[in-house]
Amino acid sequence: MTNHRKIVLDYLMEETPFTVKQSFVDRIQEINEGYDEVPEEVIDSYRELNEYEVWEIIRKIACEGKRQNSN
């Protein structure tokens, strides 16, 4: 069974430059709009997530961004 949360989280962790404020929002928008740069697997997995799972991913990304920028 595919772990949709892991696919989306891994993609966002890898593709989000945490030093740019708007970057995370841009990555989510790219997934939502199905940009060509986003792998199909990520787009499909994101569509399978429920609201709770999306908020959990956002929380994890926010914590990582805070950790990286706390210096």
Residue pairs with C-beta under 8 A, 6 or more apart in sequence:
2 45
4 45
4 46
4 48
4 49
4 53
5 45
5 49
5 53
5 56
5 57
7 41
7 42
7 45
8 31
8 42
8 45
8 46
8 49
8 57
9 57
9 60
9 61
11 27
11 31
11 38
11 39
11 42
12 24
12 27
12 28
12 57
12 61
13 61
13 64
15 27
16 23
16 24
16 27
16 61
16 65
17 23
18 24
18 64
18 65
18 68
18 69
19 68
19 69
24 61
24 62
24 65
30 37
30 38
31 38
31 42
31 43
31 46
32 46
34 43
46 54
49 57
